[in-house]
Every structure is written in structure tokens, then in C-alpha cells.
Amino acid sequence: MPDRRRRRSVTGPQAFELVLGPKSTGSAFASEQDARAAWESHRDHLIERAVFHTHDAGWRPDAYWHFDAGRDDLIPTDDQVMGRDPEGVNARLRWLFDHDGFLPGELEAMRQRAERETRRRTWGGNEAAPFCVAAWDFLRPLIEASGKAEVTD
């Protein structure tokens, strides 16, 4: 059943900040408390949209790492966002895995996308595999060893 609680409205800059962090010019919120209230009101929608519509499975808004996980150290840096820091990406995936932080269907969506990307192209030289392929390559052995979720081929 959908959650019918009334959501606090947020401005475009506030939504941007919840997803990608504050701009260098400062926060779009008057206080940390206002940012937390906005996050709590829009959390489920922003995570689902990020995971299944605008970003890759395994990705979370910055506000998730700050408010829900309490792990500011896992908020992606610019290098990590651009795919230049696989260790940071793997640390976030590992945290989600260890804390049952994946949404229902998220791991399956990640597996399917990684398989599609693998069939579509091969990587060589300096070309990096897409995030979904690298993420699945990292997660698959964890899933298989844990028995937490069934991995199908």
C-alpha cells in the first residue's frame, strides 16, 4: 500500500542537494534539521528513482549516506562519480550488501543490466567496463558465498 503521508515540498536546488550534495556555494536548506526532514519525506521516492530510473542499481543519493547510513565517508567524490575510483564504489556496494540495503529487485536489475552490457560490447585497452558490469563482478561472489539471494544465470 502506498505511503499517503503528506510530503514536504522541496525546491529544485533542495532536491539536487539531497541527491548530489550541496553546491560549493552552500546548502539550499536553512538548517541540517530542514534537510533531514526533507530527506525523510522524499527518501523512498528519491532512492527508487535513482536506482531504477536515473542512475545504476547500487547507487544512492548523498543524503542516504549522510542521514540513513551515517557514513559521510561513503559519499562519492567527483572521481568516484566519474568511475575513476572503483575502491570507493566497492566500499559502498559492500556496505549496502552487509546491511541489507538493496531494494527488492535491485540485485536482479543489476544482474540483468550487467549481462545486457556484456553482450553488447567487450572492453579492452583503456576502456572501462560500465558501472553495472564492474558492480556485478564485485557483488556476485559475495551473493553466492552468503546465500542471501539467489543468483541466476
C-alpha positions in Angstrom: 0.0 0.0 0.0 1.5 3.4 -0.9 2.5 5.7 1.8 0.0 8.5 1.8 1.7 10.8 4.3 1.9 14.3 3.1 5.3 15.1 1.6 7.0 18.4 2.4 7.7 20.2 -0.8 11.3 20.8 -1.8 12.7 23.2 -4.4 14.8 22.1 -7.3 18.0 23.1 -5.6 17.0 21.3 -2.4 16.2 18.1 -4.4 19.6 18.4 -6.1 21.3 18.7 -2.8 19.6 15.6 -1.4 20.7 13.6 -4.4 24.2 15.0 -5.3 25.2 17.0 -2.2 25.3 20.8 -1.6 26.8 23.1 -4.2 30.1 24.8 -3.4 28.1 28.0 -2.7 26.4 26.4 0.3 23.3 24.5 1.3 19.9 25.0 -0.2 18.4 24.3 3.3 18.2 26.7 6.2 19.4 24.0 8.6 20.5 20.4 8.9 17.2 19.7 10.5 15.3 21.0 7.5 17.5 18.9 5.2 16.8 15.8 7.3 13.0 16.5 7.3 13.0 16.9 3.5 15.1 13.7 3.2 12.7 11.7 5.4 9.7 13.0 3.4 11.2 12.2 0.0 13.6 9.4 0.8 11.8 6.4 -0.8 10.9 8.3 -4.0 14.5 9.6 -4.4 16.1 6.2 -3.8 13.7 4.3 -6.1 14.1 6.9 -8.8 17.9 6.9 -8.5 18.2 3.1 -8.5 15.7 2.2 -11.2 15.4 5.3 -13.4 18.3 7.8 -13.4 21.4 6.0 -12.0 22.6 2.5 -11.7 21.4 -0.2 -9.3 23.7 0.1 -6.2 23.8 3.9 -6.4 22.4 6.0 -3.5 21.7 9.7 -3.1 24.3 11.6 -0.9 21.6 12.1 1.7 21.2 8.4 2.1 24.9 8.1 3.1 24.6 11.1 5.4 21.3 10.6 7.1 20.5 6.9 6.9 23.9 5.2 6.9 25.7 7.9 9.0 28.6 7.3 6.7 29.8 10.6 5.2 33.0 8.8 4.2 30.9 6.9 1.7 29.5 9.9 -0.1 31.0 9.7 -3.6 33.8 12.1 -4.6 33.9 13.5 -8.1 36.4 10.8 -9.1 34.1 8.1 -7.8 31.1 9.6 -9.6 33.1 9.6 -12.8 34.1 5.9 -12.3 37.7 6.6 -11.5 37.7 5.1 -8.0 36.4 1.5 -8.0 37.5 1.0 -4.4 35.1 3.7 -3.2 32.3 2.2 -5.3 33.0 -1.3 -3.9 33.0 0.1 -0.4 29.5 1.5 -0.9 28.3 -1.7 -2.5 29.8 -3.8 0.3 28.1 -1.6 2.9 24.7 -2.0 1.2 25.2 -5.7 0.9 26.3 -6.1 4.6 23.4 -4.0 5.9 20.7 -5.4 3.6 20.4 -2.0 1.9 19.4 -3.2 -1.5 15.8 -2.6 -2.6 13.6 -5.6 -3.7 14.5 -6.4 -7.3 17.7 -4.2 -7.3 20.2 -7.0 -7.4 18.3 -8.8 -10.2 18.1 -5.5 -12.1 21.8 -5.1 -11.7 22.5 -8.6 -12.9 20.3 -8.2 -16.0 21.8 -4.8 -16.9 25.3 -6.2 -16.5 24.5 -9.2 -18.7 23.0 -6.9 -21.4 26.1 -4.6 -21.3 28.4 -7.6 -21.5 26.6 -9.0 -24.6 26.6 -5.6 -26.2 30.3 -4.9 -26.1 33.7 -6.0 -25.0 36.2 -3.9 -23.1 39.8 -3.6 -23.9 42.7 -1.3 -23.6 41.9 1.8 -21.6 38.1 1.5 -21.9 36.5 0.8 -18.5 33.5 -1.5 -18.2 30.3 0.2 -17.3 29.4 0.7 -13.6 26.8 -2.1 -13.7 29.3 -4.7 -15.0 32.0 -3.8 -12.5 29.5 -3.7 -9.7 28.0 -7.0 -10.6 31.5 -8.6 -10.9 32.2 -7.3 -7.3 28.8 -8.4 -5.8 28.3 -11.8 -7.4 30.9 -13.7 -5.4 29.5 -12.1 -2.2 26.0 -13.1 -3.0 27.0 -16.6 -4.0 29.1 -17.1 -0.8 26.4 -15.7 1.5 23.3 -17.4 0.2 21.4 -14.1 0.8 19.9 -14.0 -2.6 19.8 -16.5 -5.5 22.0 -15.6 -8.4 20.6 -17.0 -11.7 22.3 -17.4 -15.0 
